[in-house]
Amino acid sequence: MRTIIKYVMLDLIKNRIILAYTLFLLAVSIGVFSMDANATKGIMSLMNLLLIFIPLVSIIFSTIYVYNSSEFIELLVAQPLKRKTLWLSIYGGLALSLSLAFFVGIGIPVLIYDGTATGTILIISGLFQTIIFTGLALLASVKTRDKAKGIGISILLWFFFTLIYDAIVLLILFQFSDYPIEKPMIILSMINPVDLSRILILLKLDISALMGYTGAVFQEFFGNGFGISLSVLVLLLWSVLPVWFSLKNFQKKDL
């Protein structure tokens, strides 16, 4: 397993797209913090990048990599090697490589310019987004042999979690605005890993007052040890479940 992870990581580290991705994140991070002495504004700018761009690159790149490595995967499946070991190794190599690129591109500048709890939450959230959407990419790619269809499913998943889901939540909020739905809103927010990360970062920035009564409810729930622990648990579940479902599909798939 370690050998396959090492091979995948070495292959990806030398990949031009990964190198360009890392340099782009590094340039944006340093540029954002250099333009303003207020680190909070830099964190807010990077938060928007983290919640939109990071999931997109993670899910699209991982999906394309799996399809492009189909012959390599079929070769390894023919060897005396468990499918579980193979699939988890590919996932591990992808997740570790993309996480390393994120940490070098955003994590290190954030620690240098804003090594506070807010910066730490931003880095942890970014790593979770990378891991989660890499898992979703494997789930999308194992569902169909058609590369175009697989990439389409990945884009649809990214679009749903970053844009469509928020639109649905806002529609519910407006339709039931006369009712006390703040607590159900917490449940709806926790279902989406992107929204959950956004709330944790915003609360650490101490701007929940701008969110009105709903922000106060979020602050009360997510601002204590239980809320944070539950949020981390949900993000961990999001990190594990897509990979687990993709593994079950891969073990039954006829290559």
Phi, psi and omega in degrees: 000316179298323181296317180292316177301316179297318180296314181297317180296315179297322178295320183283324180299327179274355181290133183295326180294317178296318178297316179295321178299314180296313181295322178297312179299320180296316181295317180295316182299310180295320179297317181296315181287333181283334183286336183216137180287343180279109183293334181298319178296322177296319179297318180295320178295317180291332178298317178297320177295318184295320187275348180246305189283317183299311177299322181297311180295317183299314185283321181288313181297316181295320178298312180297320180298317181297316179294320180290340180261016185300319179293320177297319179295317179297323177296317180289327178296328179287346179274164178287069184224131180294139179298325179300314180297317181298310185294317179293329177292318178297316178297315180299317179297317178295311183296318181292320181294312180293324177294320178296318178298318178295317183294318179292319185284322182241319185301310182296312176301321179296317179296327180287314185271333183208079182275037181267183178297327179296315177298321179295317177299320179299315181294314180298318179297318179296320178295320177296317180299319179297312182294316183297313184284339170292319176297319177296326178296317179295323178294319179293320184287332182276346182283334183214148178279338183286118183297316181297318179293320179296317178294322177298319178297319180297315179297319179296319178297315178298315181298321181294310185288331184266334185231305187297318183299318179297322178296320178296316180297318179296321178298316178297319181297318180288321182293327183245033183295339180277356182247155178283089186249019182297318180291317172301329178297327177297316180296315179298322180291326182285340179291328182261117182296330179291313178297320181297316178295319180299316181296317180299319180290315181297321180293326177289337178278357178059040177241021181296338179298331179290347182267004177073208183296322178300320178297323178294321178295316177299317180298320181293321184277307186278348184275355179252174184298322180295315181297317180294317179297318179295322179296316178296321178298317179297317179295324176295320177297319177296330179286330187266316189299313179300322179293320180296315179295320179294324178295317179299320178291321182292324180292333181264348187288138176269107181278000000 
